[in-house]
Amino acid sequence: MTQPIRLSSLVASPAAGFEEPFEMLEACHERVHRMLALLGRLREHVRTHGSDVQARQAARDVMRYFDMAAPQHHLDEELHVFPPLLAQGEERVAQVVRRLQQDHLEMESRWREAREVLVLVAEGSVDRLDTEGEASLDAFAGLYDAHIRSEEEIAYPAAQAAIDAPGRTAMGREMMKRRGVK
């Protein structure tokens, strides 16, 4: 009997609302970590059990998150966090922001490659991942740790200092509107 890939503890959302947009952004980071943990467990599961029902569902869950939520999160940062930091003119922070923007582009590219691997699992087309597939998943997942750390330690605190309360309220409203949340 195969052991199911436990999804509930990996996809549960931290409680955060759009009225505190920086808390929401950090909660998104927690979900990214959970999805990457699920991806790691999925890879182990496929090595042992192939693309069984549980693997196919986990692959679909990872794809759904990185197809839908992650791009919205990156857009939140591109629209609301990075512009005020670049406008400040502090070179150290601007360098970090430019690297984070470049990371977003690379994440999009790496996601397309990783997604192709996950589609094979979701369709039940593979019994195991080949070296190239494993490398694609490694390259994608490997982008996140330093990226998130730079955002939480440098970009978010600097942006919070630069954006006043009405600006944060407007930020949260725009984030909600773009997602169709009332």
Buried (B, 14 or more C-beta within 10 A) or exposed (E): EEEEBEBEEBBEEEEBEBEBBBBBBBBBBBBBBBBBEBBEBBBEBBEEBBBBEBBBBBBBBBBEBBEEBBBEBBEBBBEBBBBBBBEBEBEEBBEBBEBBBEBBEBBEEBBEBBBEBBBBBBEBEBEBBEEEBBBBBEBBBEBBEEBBEBBBEBBBEBBBEBBEEEBBBBBBBBBBEEEEEE
